[in-house]
């Protein structure tokens, strides 16, 4: 869609249609599997955020420790 000046403008997706669904429609059906997070990360290792991975693992360790403490009645 173009504005009054002829410059293209972004049109938000209609209500009720998720952006993931719209992306699926705009991608070649044979390549949709390549966009899954685990597949994408393998093919784009330079984009992996190691500090986020470490942060996630630390959060999991703390969560597991809290659960273990509750089980032991601490």
PQR file with spaces between the fields and no chain letter, atoms N, CA, C, O and H, PARSE charges and radii, in Angstrom:
ATOM       1  N    UNK     1       0.852   -1.169    0.000 -0.4000 1.5000
ATOM       2  CA   UNK     1       0.000    0.000    0.000 -0.0000 2.0000
ATOM       3  C    UNK     1       0.895    1.228    0.000  0.5500 1.7000
ATOM       4  O    UNK     1       1.942    1.251    0.647 -0.5500 1.4000
ATOM       5  N    UNK     2       0.472    2.241   -0.729 -0.4000 1.5000
ATOM       6  CA   UNK     2       1.252    3.471   -0.809 -0.0000 2.0000
ATOM       7  C    UNK     2       0.469    4.612   -0.191  0.5500 1.7000
ATOM       8  O    UNK     2      -0.754    4.697   -0.306 -0.5500 1.4000
ATOM       9  H    UNK     2      -0.378    2.222   -1.255  0.4000 1.0000
ATOM      10  N    UNK     3       1.218    5.492    0.471 -0.4000 1.5000
ATOM      11  CA   UNK     3       0.619    6.668    1.087 -0.0000 2.0000
ATOM      12  C    UNK     3       0.342    7.740    0.043  0.5500 1.7000
ATOM      13  O    UNK     3       0.550    7.527   -1.152 -0.5500 1.4000
ATOM      14  H    UNK     3       2.211    5.423    0.565  0.4000 1.0000
ATOM      15  N    UNK     4      -0.125    8.888    0.503 -0.4000 1.5000
ATOM      16  CA   UNK     4      -0.459   10.001   -0.381 -0.0000 2.0000
ATOM      17  C    UNK     4       0.759   10.458   -1.182  0.5500 1.7000
ATOM      18  O    UNK     4       0.626   10.865   -2.336 -0.5500 1.4000
ATOM      19  H    UNK     4      -0.294    9.062    1.473  0.4000 1.0000
ATOM      20  N    UNK     5       1.937   10.390   -0.578 -0.4000 1.5000
ATOM      21  CA   UNK     5       3.146   10.843   -1.261 -0.0000 2.0000
ATOM      22  C    UNK     5       3.718    9.784   -2.189  0.5500 1.7000
ATOM      23  O    UNK     5       4.700   10.042   -2.884 -0.5500 1.4000
ATOM      24  H    UNK     5       2.045   10.059    0.359  0.4000 1.0000
ATOM      25  N    UNK     6       3.121    8.595   -2.214 -0.4000 1.5000
ATOM      26  CA   UNK     6       3.615    7.519   -3.059 -0.0000 2.0000
ATOM      27  C    UNK     6       4.638    6.630   -2.370  0.5500 1.7000
ATOM      28  O    UNK     6       5.146    5.679   -2.963 -0.5500 1.4000
ATOM      29  H    UNK     6       2.323    8.385   -1.649  0.4000 1.0000
ATOM      30  N    UNK     7       4.938    6.946   -1.108 -0.4000 1.5000
ATOM      31  CA   UNK     7       5.901    6.150   -0.344 -0.0000 2.0000
ATOM      32  C    UNK     7       5.175    4.944    0.231  0.5500 1.7000
ATOM      33  O    UNK     7       4.085    5.090    0.784 -0.5500 1.4000
ATOM      34  H    UNK     7       4.525    7.719   -0.627  0.4000 1.0000
ATOM      35  N    UNK     8       5.752    3.760    0.111 -0.4000 1.5000
ATOM      36  CA   UNK     8       5.096    2.579    0.678 -0.0000 2.0000
ATOM      37  C    UNK     8       4.936    2.709    2.190  0.5500 1.7000
ATOM      38  O    UNK     8       5.837    3.187    2.880 -0.5500 1.4000
ATOM      39  H    UNK     8       6.637    3.641   -0.339  0.4000 1.0000
ATOM      40  N    UNK     9       3.788    2.282    2.695 -0.4000 1.5000
ATOM      41  CA   UNK     9       3.541    2.303    4.131 -0.0000 2.0000
ATOM      42  C    UNK     9       3.226    0.887    4.596  0.5500 1.7000
ATOM      43  O    UNK     9       2.707    0.070    3.835 -0.5500 1.4000
ATOM      44  H    UNK     9       3.056    1.894    2.135  0.4000 1.0000
ATOM      45  N    UNK    10       3.546    0.611    5.847 -0.4000 1.5000
ATOM      46  CA   UNK    10       3.278   -0.706    6.424 -0.0000 2.0000
ATOM      47  C    UNK    10       1.822   -0.765    6.882  0.5500 1.7000
ATOM      48  O    UNK    10       1.308    0.170    7.495 -0.5500 1.4000
ATOM      49  H    UNK    10       3.968    1.275    6.465  0.4000 1.0000
ATOM      50  N    UNK    11       1.187   -1.863    6.576 -0.4000 1.5000
ATOM      51  CA   UNK    11      -0.191   -2.069    6.991 -0.0000 2.0000
ATOM      52  C    UNK    11      -0.186   -3.182    8.033  0.5500 1.7000
ATOM      53  O    UNK    11       0.307   -4.276    7.761 -0.5500 1.4000
ATOM      54  H    UNK    11       1.605   -2.622    6.078  0.4000 1.0000
ATOM      55  N    UNK    12      -0.732   -2.917    9.230 -0.4000 1.5000
ATOM      56  CA   UNK    12      -0.745   -3.961   10.251 -0.0000 2.0000
ATOM      57  C    UNK    12      -1.621   -5.130    9.816  0.5500 1.7000
ATOM      58  O    UNK    12      -2.568   -4.948    9.050 -0.5500 1.4000
ATOM      59  H    UNK    12      -1.133   -2.028    9.451  0.4000 1.0000
ATOM      60  N    UNK    13      -1.303   -6.349   10.310 -0.4000 1.5000
ATOM      61  CA   UNK    13      -2.126   -7.499    9.937 -0.0000 2.0000
ATOM      62  C    UNK    13      -3.536   -7.355   10.488  0.5500 1.7000
ATOM      63  O    UNK    13      -3.731   -6.710   11.518 -0.5500 1.4000
ATOM      64  H    UNK    13      -0.534   -6.497   10.932  0.4000 1.0000
ATOM      65  N    UNK    14      -4.508   -7.936    9.830 -0.4000 1.5000
ATOM      66  CA   UNK    14      -5.880   -7.868   10.327 -0.0000 2.0000
ATOM      67  C    UNK    14      -5.973   -8.515   11.703  0.5500 1.7000
ATOM      68  O    UNK    14      -5.208   -9.421   12.032 -0.5500 1.4000
ATOM      69  H    UNK    14      -4.349   -8.460    8.993  0.4000 1.0000
ATOM      70  N    UNK    15      -6.911   -8.039   12.491 -0.4000 1.5000
ATOM      71  CA   UNK    15      -7.095   -8.605   13.830 -0.0000 2.0000
ATOM      72  C    UNK    15      -7.435  -10.079   13.739  0.5500 1.7000
ATOM      73  O    UNK    15      -8.179  -10.504   12.856 -0.5500 1.4000
ATOM      74  H    UNK    15      -7.532   -7.303   12.225  0.4000 1.0000
ATOM      75  N    UNK    16      -6.884  -10.853   14.660 -0.4000 1.5000
ATOM      76  CA   UNK    16      -7.187  -12.273   14.712 -0.0000 2.0000
ATOM      77  C    UNK    16      -6.257  -13.132   13.874  0.5500 1.7000
ATOM      78  O    UNK    16      -6.328  -14.359   13.943 -0.5500 1.4000
ATOM      79  H    UNK    16      -6.279  -10.508   15.378  0.4000 1.0000
ATOM      80  N    UNK    17      -5.392  -12.521   13.090 -0.4000 1.5000
ATOM      81  CA   UNK    17      -4.452  -13.300   12.287 -0.0000 2.0000
ATOM      82  C    UNK    17      -3.067  -13.078   12.878  0.5500 1.7000
ATOM      83  O    UNK    17      -2.569  -11.953   12.911 -0.5500 1.4000
ATOM      84  H    UNK    17      -5.334  -11.524   13.034  0.4000 1.0000
ATOM      85  N    UNK    18      -2.459  -14.144   13.338 -0.4000 1.5000
ATOM      86  CA   UNK    18      -1.150  -13.998   13.972 -0.0000 2.0000
ATOM      87  C    UNK    18      -0.073  -13.752   12.921  0.5500 1.7000
ATOM      88  O    UNK    18      -0.197  -14.167   11.768 -0.5500 1.4000
ATOM      89  H    UNK    18      -2.863  -15.058   13.311  0.4000 1.0000
ATOM      90  N    UNK    19       0.985  -13.068   13.348 -0.4000 1.5000
ATOM      91  CA   UNK    19       2.090  -12.798   12.429 -0.0000 2.0000
ATOM      92  C    UNK    19       2.786  -14.095   12.036  0.5500 1.7000
ATOM      93  O    UNK    19       3.308  -14.197   10.925 -0.5500 1.4000
ATOM      94  H    UNK    19       1.085  -12.732   14.284  0.4000 1.0000
ATOM      95  N    UNK    20       2.805  -15.102   12.936 -0.4000 1.5000
ATOM      96  CA   UNK    20       3.421  -16.385   12.599 -0.0000 2.0000
ATOM      97  C    UNK    20       2.664  -17.044   11.438  0.5500 1.7000
ATOM      98  O    UNK    20       3.274  -17.610   10.531 -0.5500 1.4000
ATOM      99  H    UNK    20       2.382  -15.019   13.838  0.4000 1.0000
ATOM     100  N    UNK    21       1.352  -16.962   11.480 -0.4000 1.5000
ATOM     101  CA   UNK    21       0.539  -17.531   10.410 -0.0000 2.0000
ATOM     102  C    UNK    21       0.809  -16.806    9.095  0.5500 1.7000
ATOM     103  O    UNK    21       0.937  -17.434    8.044 -0.5500 1.4000
ATOM     104  H    UNK    21       0.857  -16.502   12.217  0.4000 1.0000
ATOM     105  N    UNK    22       0.895  -15.482    9.165 -0.4000 1.5000
ATOM     106  CA   UNK    22       1.167  -14.709    7.957 -0.0000 2.0000
ATOM     107  C    UNK    22       2.552  -15.025    7.402  0.5500 1.7000
ATOM     108  O    UNK    22       2.729  -15.092    6.186 -0.5500 1.4000
ATOM     109  H    UNK    22       0.792  -14.972   10.019  0.4000 1.0000
ATOM     110  N    UNK    23       3.546  -15.221    8.293 -0.4000 1.5000
ATOM     111  CA   UNK    23       4.881  -15.592    7.836 -0.0000 2.0000
ATOM     112  C    UNK    23       4.846  -16.944    7.145  0.5500 1.7000
ATOM     113  O    UNK    23       5.511  -17.142    6.128 -0.5500 1.4000
ATOM     114  H    UNK    23       3.402  -15.166    9.281  0.4000 1.0000
ATOM     115  N    UNK    24       4.077  -17.872    7.690 -0.4000 1.5000
ATOM     116  CA   UNK    24       3.966  -19.197    7.084 -0.0000 2.0000
ATOM     117  C    UNK    24       3.413  -19.082    5.670  0.5500 1.7000
ATOM     118  O    UNK    24       3.845  -19.799    4.768 -0.5500 1.4000
ATOM     119  H    UNK    24       3.537  -17.712    8.517  0.4000 1.0000
ATOM     120  N    UNK    25       2.469  -18.191    5.480 -0.4000 1.5000
ATOM     121  CA   UNK    25       1.889  -18.013    4.150 -0.0000 2.0000
ATOM     122  C    UNK    25       2.880  -17.381    3.178  0.5500 1.7000
ATOM     123  O    UNK    25       2.803  -17.611    1.971 -0.5500 1.4000
ATOM     124  H    UNK    25       2.117  -17.608    6.213  0.4000 1.0000
ATOM     125  N    UNK    26       3.814  -16.580    3.706 -0.4000 1.5000
ATOM     126  CA   UNK    26       4.721  -15.860    2.821 -0.0000 2.0000
ATOM     127  C    UNK    26       6.013  -16.624    2.540  0.5500 1.7000
ATOM     128  O    UNK    26       6.838  -16.155    1.756 -0.5500 1.4000
ATOM     129  H    UNK    26       3.876  -16.393    4.686  0.4000 1.0000
ATOM     130  N    UNK    27       6.207  -17.782    3.155 -0.4000 1.5000
ATOM     131  CA   UNK    27       7.428  -18.567    2.973 -0.0000 2.0000
ATOM     132  C    UNK    27       7.111  -19.797    2.144  0.5500 1.7000
ATOM     133  O    UNK    27       6.030  -20.377    2.255 -0.5500 1.4000
ATOM     134  H    UNK    27       5.536  -18.163    3.791  0.4000 1.0000
ATOM     135  N    UNK    28       8.053  -20.183    1.322 -0.4000 1.5000
ATOM     136  CA   UNK    28       7.923  -21.397    0.531 -0.0000 2.0000
ATOM     137  C    UNK    28       7.652  -22.576    1.474  0.5500 1.7000
ATOM     138  O    UNK    28       8.418  -22.787    2.414 -0.5500 1.4000
ATOM     139  H    UNK    28       8.931  -19.713    1.232  0.4000 1.0000
ATOM     140  N    UNK    29       6.591  -23.341    1.249 -0.4000 1.5000
ATOM     141  CA   UNK    29       6.228  -24.435    2.163 -0.0000 2.0000
ATOM     142  C    UNK    29       7.358  -25.429    2.424  0.5500 1.7000
ATOM     143  O    UNK    29       7.418  -26.019    3.503 -0.5500 1.4000
ATOM     144  H    UNK    29       5.969  -23.170    0.486  0.4000 1.0000
ATOM     145  N    UNK    30       8.245  -25.622    1.463 -0.4000 1.5000
ATOM     146  CA   UNK    30       9.358  -26.546    1.663 -0.0000 2.0000
ATOM     147  C    UNK    30      10.406  -25.983    2.616  0.5500 1.7000
ATOM     148  O    UNK    30      11.223  -26.737    3.144 -0.5500 1.4000
ATOM     149  H    UNK    30       8.196  -25.143    0.586  0.4000 1.0000
ATOM     150  N    UNK    31      10.398  -24.674    2.846 -0.4000 1.5000
ATOM     151  CA   UNK    31      11.409  -24.041    3.696 -0.0000 2.0000
ATOM     152  C    UNK    31      10.889  -23.696    5.082  0.5500 1.7000
ATOM     153  O    UNK    31      11.648  -23.179    5.902 -0.5500 1.4000
ATOM     154  H    UNK    31       9.735  -24.061    2.417  0.4000 1.0000
ATOM     155  N    UNK    32       9.630  -23.962    5.371 -0.4000 1.5000
ATOM     156  CA   UNK    32       9.070  -23.621    6.676 -0.0000 2.0000
ATOM     157  C    UNK    32       9.828  -24.329    7.794  0.5500 1.7000
ATOM     158  O    UNK    32      10.082  -23.732    8.840 -0.5500 1.4000
ATOM     159  H    UNK    32       9.013  -24.382    4.705  0.4000 1.0000
ATOM     160  N    UNK    33      10.191  -25.588    7.588 -0.4000 1.5000
ATOM     161  CA   UNK    33      10.926  -26.340    8.619 -0.0000 2.0000
ATOM     162  C    UNK    33      12.271  -25.678    8.923  0.5500 1.7000
ATOM     163  O    UNK    33      12.752  -25.765   10.053 -0.5500 1.4000
ATOM     164  H    UNK    33       9.984  -26.073    6.738  0.4000 1.0000
ATOM     165  N    UNK    34      12.884  -25.022    7.939 -0.4000 1.5000
ATOM     166  CA   UNK    34      14.162  -24.348    8.164 -0.0000 2.0000
ATOM     167  C    UNK    34      14.028  -23.173    9.125  0.5500 1.7000
ATOM     168  O    UNK    34      15.024  -22.733    9.700 -0.5500 1.4000
ATOM     169  H    UNK    34      12.493  -24.952    7.022  0.4000 1.0000
ATOM     170  N    UNK    35      12.825  -22.663    9.308 -0.4000 1.5000
ATOM     171  CA   UNK    35      12.608  -21.514   10.180 -0.0000 2.0000
ATOM     172  C    UNK    35      12.328  -21.911   11.623  0.5500 1.7000
ATOM     173  O    UNK    35      12.255  -21.044   12.493 -0.5500 1.4000
ATOM     174  H    UNK    35      12.016  -23.020    8.841  0.4000 1.0000
ATOM     175  N    UNK    36      12.170  -23.198   11.892 -0.4000 1.5000
ATOM     176  CA   UNK    36      11.977  -23.632   13.270 -0.0000 2.0000
ATOM     177  C    UNK    36      13.207  -23.262   14.088  0.5500 1.7000
ATOM     178  O    UNK    36      14.325  -23.347   13.580 -0.5500 1.4000
ATOM     179  H    UNK    36      12.229  -23.903   11.185  0.4000 1.0000
ATOM     180  N    UNK    37      13.028  -22.851   15.351 -0.4000 1.5000
ATOM     181  CA   UNK    37      14.158  -22.341   16.138 -0.0000 2.0000
ATOM     182  C    UNK    37      15.363  -23.271   16.205  0.5500 1.7000
ATOM     183  O    UNK    37      16.498  -22.814   16.073 -0.5500 1.4000
ATOM     184  H    UNK    37      12.120  -22.782   15.764  0.4000 1.0000
ATOM     185  N    UNK    38      15.138  -24.568   16.408 -0.4000 1.5000
ATOM     186  CA   UNK    38      16.281  -25.470   16.526 -0.0000 2.0000
ATOM     187  C    UNK    38      17.004  -25.629   15.197  0.5500 1.7000
ATOM     188  O    UNK    38      18.231  -25.730   15.179 -0.5500 1.4000
ATOM     189  H    UNK    38      14.216  -24.940   16.516  0.4000 1.0000
ATOM     190  N    UNK    39      16.281  -25.654   14.092 -0.4000 1.5000
ATOM     191  CA   UNK    39      16.918  -25.759   12.771 -0.0000 2.0000
ATOM     192  C    UNK    39      17.642  -24.463   12.422  0.5500 1.7000
ATOM     193  O    UNK    39      18.749  -24.481   11.883 -0.5500 1.4000
ATOM     194  H    UNK    39      15.285  -25.571   14.106  0.4000 1.0000
ATOM     195  N    UNK    40      17.000  -23.342   12.736 -0.4000 1.5000
ATOM     196  CA   UNK    40      17.581  -22.044   12.408 -0.0000 2.0000
ATOM     197  C    UNK    40      18.882  -21.836   13.167  0.5500 1.7000
ATOM     198  O    UNK    40      19.851  -21.326   12.605 -0.5500 1.4000
ATOM     199  H    UNK    40      16.101  -23.328   13.174  0.4000 1.0000
ATOM     200  N    UNK    41      18.915  -22.222   14.426 -0.4000 1.5000
ATOM     201  CA   UNK    41      20.115  -22.022   15.241 -0.0000 2.0000
ATOM     202  C    UNK    41      21.288  -22.839   14.708  0.5500 1.7000
ATOM     203  O    UNK    41      22.426  -22.370   14.718 -0.5500 1.4000
ATOM     204  H    UNK    41      18.127  -22.636   14.882  0.4000 1.0000
ATOM     205  N    UNK    42      21.018  -24.053   14.245 -0.4000 1.5000
ATOM     206  CA   UNK    42      22.087  -24.892   13.692 -0.0000 2.0000
ATOM     207  C    UNK    42      22.659  -24.264   12.429  0.5500 1.7000
ATOM     208  O    UNK    42      23.869  -24.306   12.205 -0.5500 1.4000
ATOM     209  H    UNK    42      20.093  -24.434   14.237  0.4000 1.0000
ATOM     210  N    UNK    43      21.803  -23.686   11.609 -0.4000 1.5000
ATOM     211  CA   UNK    43      22.285  -23.116   10.355 -0.0000 2.0000
ATOM     212  C    UNK    43      22.819  -21.689   10.514  0.5500 1.7000
ATOM     213  O    UNK    43      23.434  -21.167    9.584 -0.5500 1.4000
ATOM     214  H    UNK    43      20.820  -23.651   11.791  0.4000 1.0000
ATOM     215  N    UNK    44      22.600  -21.044   11.671 -0.4000 1.5000
ATOM     216  CA   UNK    44      23.094  -19.685   11.925 -0.0000 2.0000
ATOM     217  C    UNK    44      23.794  -19.626   13.284  0.5500 1.7000
ATOM     218  O    UNK    44      23.339  -18.904   14.171 -0.5500 1.4000
ATOM     219  H    UNK    44      22.101  -21.469   12.426  0.4000 1.0000
ATOM     220  N    UNK    45      24.891  -20.370   13.468 -0.4000 1.5000
ATOM     221  CA   UNK    45      25.529  -20.420   14.795 -0.0000 2.0000
ATOM     222  C    UNK    45      26.067  -19.067   15.261  0.5500 1.7000
ATOM     223  O    UNK    45      26.194  -18.833   16.462 -0.5500 1.4000
ATOM     224  H    UNK    45      25.260  -20.956   12.747  0.4000 1.0000
ATOM     225  N    UNK    46      26.380  -18.187   14.329 -0.4000 1.5000
ATOM     226  CA   UNK    46      26.905  -16.877   14.723 -0.0000 2.0000
ATOM     227  C    UNK    46      25.863  -16.017   15.432  0.5500 1.7000
ATOM     228  O    UNK    46      26.210  -15.039   16.094 -0.5500 1.4000
ATOM     229  H    UNK    46      26.277  -18.378   13.353  0.4000 1.0000
ATOM     230  N    UNK    47      24.598  -16.374   15.297 -0.4000 1.5000
ATOM     231  CA   UNK    47      23.524  -15.610   15.916 -0.0000 2.0000
ATOM     232  C    UNK    47      23.157  -16.098   17.317  0.5500 1.7000
ATOM     233  O    UNK    47      22.374  -15.451   18.013 -0.5500 1.4000
ATOM     234  H    UNK    47      24.316  -17.168   14.759  0.4000 1.0000
ATOM     235  N    UNK    48      23.711  -17.221   17.730 -0.4000 1.5000
ATOM     236  CA   UNK    48      23.391  -17.776   19.047 -0.0000 2.0000
ATOM     237  C    UNK    48      23.954  -16.858   20.130  0.5500 1.7000
ATOM     238  O    UNK    48      25.125  -16.480   20.085 -0.5500 1.4000
ATOM     239  H    UNK    48      24.347  -17.747   17.165  0.4000 1.0000
ATOM     240  N    UNK    49      23.131  -16.511   21.083 -0.4000 1.5000
ATOM     241  CA   UNK    49      23.553  -15.640   22.169 -0.0000 2.0000
ATOM     242  C    UNK    49      23.974  -16.509   23.352  0.5500 1.7000
ATOM     243  O    UNK    49      23.136  -16.981   24.120 -0.5500 1.4000
ATOM     244  H    UNK    49      22.180  -16.818   21.119  0.4000 1.0000
ATOM     245  N    UNK    50      25.276  -16.709   23.486 -0.4000 1.5000
ATOM     246  CA   UNK    50      25.757  -17.613   24.527 -0.0000 2.0000
ATOM     247  C    UNK    50      25.424  -17.102   25.920  0.5500 1.7000
ATOM     248  O    UNK    50      25.162  -17.898   26.822 -0.5500 1.4000
ATOM     249  H    UNK    50      25.957  -16.325   22.862  0.4000 1.0000
ATOM     250  N    UNK    51      25.429  -15.780   26.112 -0.4000 1.5000
ATOM     251  CA   UNK    51      25.104  -15.272   27.447 -0.0000 2.0000
ATOM     252  C    UNK    51      23.645  -15.573   27.801  0.5500 1.7000
ATOM     253  O    UNK    51      23.332  -15.784   28.973 -0.5500 1.4000
ATOM     254  H    UNK    51      25.642  -15.133   25.379  0.4000 1.0000
ATOM     255  N    UNK    52      22.769  -15.595   26.830 -0.4000 1.5000
ATOM     256  CA   UNK    52      21.372  -15.950   27.087 -0.0000 2.0000
ATOM     257  C    UNK    52      21.243  -17.430   27.428  0.5500 1.7000
ATOM     258  O    UNK    52      20.453  -17.805   28.295 -0.5500 1.4000
ATOM     259  H    UNK    52      23.024  -15.423   25.878  0.4000 1.0000
ATOM     260  N    UNK    53      22.007  -18.257   26.756 -0.4000 1.5000
ATOM     261  CA   UNK    53      21.985  -19.685   27.038 -0.0000 2.0000
ATOM     262  C    UNK    53      22.482  -19.943   28.454  0.5500 1.7000
ATOM     263  O    UNK    53      21.879  -20.721   29.193 -0.5500 1.4000
ATOM     264  H    UNK    53      22.649  -17.952   26.052  0.4000 1.0000
ATOM     265  N    UNK    54      23.581  -19.293   28.836 -0.4000 1.5000
ATOM     266  CA   UNK    54      24.105  -19.439   30.191 -0.0000 2.0000
ATOM     267  C    UNK    54      23.110  -18.920   31.218  0.5500 1.7000
ATOM     268  O    UNK    54      22.929  -19.522   32.277 -0.5500 1.4000
ATOM     269  H    UNK    54      24.072  -18.661   28.236  0.4000 1.0000
ATOM     270  N    UNK    55      22.464  -17.797   30.901 -0.4000 1.5000
ATOM     271  CA   UNK    55      21.454  -17.219   31.787 -0.0000 2.0000
ATOM     272  C    UNK    55      20.290  -18.190   31.981  0.5500 1.7000
ATOM     273  O    UNK    55      19.802  -18.370   33.096 -0.5500 1.4000
ATOM     274  H    UNK    55      22.611  -17.308   30.041  0.4000 1.0000
ATOM     275  N    UNK    56      19.862  -18.795   30.916 -0.4000 1.5000
ATOM     276  CA   UNK    56      18.760  -19.754   30.973 -0.0000 2.0000
ATOM     277  C    UNK    56      19.135  -20.965   31.816  0.5500 1.7000
ATOM     278  O    UNK    56      18.333  -21.436   32.623 -0.5500 1.4000
ATOM     279  H    UNK    56      20.259  -18.648   30.009  0.4000 1.0000
ATOM     280  N    UNK    57      20.337  -21.466   31.633 -0.4000 1.5000
ATOM     281  CA   UNK    57      20.783  -22.626   32.414 -0.0000 2.0000
ATOM     282  C    UNK    57      20.891  -22.283   33.892  0.5500 1.7000
ATOM     283  O    UNK    57      20.539  -23.098   34.745 -0.5500 1.4000
ATOM     284  H    UNK    57      20.989  -21.084   30.977  0.4000 1.0000
ATOM     285  N    UNK    58      21.376  -21.084   34.204 -0.4000 1.5000
ATOM     286  CA   UNK    58      21.480  -20.661   35.606 -0.0000 2.0000
ATOM     287  C    UNK    58      20.092  -20.545   36.235  0.5500 1.7000
ATOM     288  O    UNK    58      19.892  -20.948   37.381 -0.5500 1.4000
ATOM     289  H    UNK    58      21.662  -20.422   33.511  0.4000 1.0000
ATOM     290  N    UNK    59      19.148  -20.000   35.496 -0.4000 1.5000
ATOM     291  CA   UNK    59      17.772  -19.920   36.003 -0.0000 2.0000
ATOM     292  C    UNK    59      17.211  -21.305   36.266  0.5500 1.7000
ATOM     293  O    UNK    59      16.523  -21.512   37.265 -0.5500 1.4000
ATOM     294  H    UNK    59      19.311  -19.672   34.566  0.4000 1.0000
ATOM     295  N    UNK    60      17.491  -22.247   35.393 -0.4000 1.5000
ATOM     296  CA   UNK    60      17.024  -23.623   35.581 -0.0000 2.0000
ATOM     297  C    UNK    60      17.668  -24.248   36.815  0.5500 1.7000
ATOM     298  O    UNK    60      17.004  -24.957   37.571 -0.5500 1.4000
ATOM     299  H    UNK    60      18.050  -22.079   34.581  0.4000 1.0000
ATOM     300  N    UNK    61      18.959  -23.988   37.021 -0.4000 1.5000
ATOM     301  CA   UNK    61      19.643  -24.519   38.211 -0.0000 2.0000
ATOM     302  C    UNK    61      19.008  -23.975   39.488  0.5500 1.7000
ATOM     303  O    UNK    61      18.757  -24.723   40.434 -0.5500 1.4000
ATOM     304  H    UNK    61      19.498  -23.412   36.407  0.4000 1.0000
ATOM     305  N    UNK    62      18.748  -22.656   39.508 -0.4000 1.5000
ATOM     306  CA   UNK    62      18.127  -22.042   40.689 -0.0000 2.0000
ATOM     307  C    UNK    62      16.726  -22.595   40.922  0.5500 1.7000
ATOM     308  O    UNK    62      16.348  -22.870   42.060 -0.5500 1.4000
ATOM     309  H    UNK    62      18.952  -22.049   38.740  0.4000 1.0000
ATOM     310  N    UNK    63      15.962  -22.757   39.856 -0.4000 1.5000
ATOM     311  CA   UNK    63      14.614  -23.309   39.968 -0.0000 2.0000
ATOM     312  C    UNK    63      14.660  -24.721   40.532  0.5500 1.7000
ATOM     313  O    UNK    63      13.889  -25.060   41.430 -0.5500 1.4000
ATOM     314  H    UNK    63      16.270  -22.533   38.931  0.4000 1.0000
ATOM     315  N    UNK    64      15.554  -25.535   40.014 -0.4000 1.5000
ATOM     316  CA   UNK    64      15.671  -26.913   40.490 -0.0000 2.0000
ATOM     317  C    UNK    64      16.105  -26.952   41.948  0.5500 1.7000
ATOM     318  O    UNK    64      15.631  -27.797   42.708 -0.5500 1.4000
ATOM     319  H    UNK    64      16.180  -25.259   39.285  0.4000 1.0000
ATOM     320  N    UNK    65      17.002  -26.049   42.352 -0.4000 1.5000
ATOM     321  CA   UNK    65      17.455  -26.001   43.747 -0.0000 2.0000
ATOM     322  C    UNK    65      16.299  -25.606   44.665  0.5500 1.7000
ATOM     323  O    UNK    65      16.142  -26.187   45.739 -0.5500 1.4000
ATOM     324  H    UNK    65      17.387  -25.363   41.735  0.4000 1.0000
ATOM     325  N    UNK    66      15.486  -24.621   44.258 -0.4000 1.5000
ATOM     326  CA   UNK    66      14.320  -24.225   45.071 -0.0000 2.0000
ATOM     327  C    UNK    66      13.348  -25.383   45.225  0.5500 1.7000
ATOM     328  O    UNK    66      12.831  -25.618   46.317 -0.5500 1.4000
ATOM     329  H    UNK    66      15.614  -24.148   43.386  0.4000 1.0000
ATOM     330  N    UNK    67      13.097  -26.103   44.148 -0.4000 1.5000
ATOM     331  CA   UNK    67      12.184  -27.236   44.207 -0.0000 2.0000
ATOM     332  C    UNK    67      12.734  -28.335   45.111  0.5500 1.7000
ATOM     333  O    UNK    67      11.980  -28.948   45.867 -0.5500 1.4000
ATOM     334  H    UNK    67      13.517  -25.911   43.261  0.4000 1.0000
ATOM     335  N    UNK    68      14.045  -28.591   45.042 -0.4000 1.5000
ATOM     336  CA   UNK    68      14.662  -29.596   45.897 -0.0000 2.0000
ATOM     337  C    UNK    68      14.556  -29.189   47.361  0.5500 1.7000
ATOM     338  O    UNK    68      14.298  -30.027   48.224 -0.5500 1.4000
ATOM     339  H    UNK    68      14.658  -28.093   44.429  0.4000 1.0000
ATOM     340  N    UNK    69      14.755  -27.897   47.643 -0.4000 1.5000
ATOM     341  CA   UNK    69      14.629  -27.406   49.024 -0.0000 2.0000
ATOM     342  C    UNK    69      13.196  -27.595   49.545  0.5500 1.7000
ATOM     343  O    UNK    69      12.995  -27.995   50.691 -0.5500 1.4000
ATOM     344  H    UNK    69      14.964  -27.216   46.941  0.4000 1.0000
ATOM     345  N    UNK    70      12.220  -27.307   48.705 -0.4000 1.5000
ATOM     346  CA   UNK    70      10.822  -27.475   49.124 -0.0000 2.0000
ATOM     347  C    UNK    70      10.506  -28.949   49.394  0.5500 1.7000
ATOM     348  O    UNK    70       9.789  -29.273   50.341 -0.5500 1.4000
ATOM     349  H    UNK    70      12.383  -26.982   47.774  0.4000 1.0000
ATOM     350  N    UNK    71      11.040  -29.828   48.564 -0.4000 1.5000
ATOM     351  CA   UNK    71      10.803  -31.266   48.785 -0.0000 2.0000
ATOM     352  C    UNK    71      11.405  -31.747   50.104  0.5500 1.7000
ATOM     353  O    UNK    71      10.860  -32.637   50.756 -0.5500 1.4000
ATOM     354  H    UNK    71      11.623  -29.565   47.794  0.4000 1.0000
ATOM     355  N    UNK    72      12.533  -31.149   50.490 -0.4000 1.5000
ATOM     356  CA   UNK    72      13.197  -31.560   51.708 -0.0000 2.0000
ATOM     357  C    UNK    72      12.657  -30.815   52.936  0.5500 1.7000
ATOM     358  O    UNK    72      13.090  -31.076   54.059 -0.5500 1.4000
ATOM     359  H    UNK    72      12.976  -30.426   49.960  0.4000 1.0000
ATOM     360  N    UNK    73      11.732  -29.906   52.729 -0.4000 1.5000
ATOM     361  CA   UNK    73      11.093  -29.185   53.828 -0.0000 2.0000
ATOM     362  C    UNK    73      11.914  -28.038   54.380  0.5500 1.7000
ATOM     363  O    UNK    73      11.739  -27.656   55.538 -0.5500 1.4000
ATOM     364  H    UNK    73      11.380  -29.694   51.818  0.4000 1.0000
ATOM     365  N    UNK    74      12.794  -27.489   53.587 -0.4000 1.5000
ATOM     366  CA   UNK    74      13.613  -26.352   54.054 -0.0000 2.0000
ATOM     367  C    UNK    74      12.903  -25.045   53.820  0.5500 1.7000
ATOM     368  O    UNK    74      13.436  -23.985   54.149 -0.5500 1.4000
ATOM     369  H    UNK    74      12.936  -27.799   52.647  0.4000 1.0000
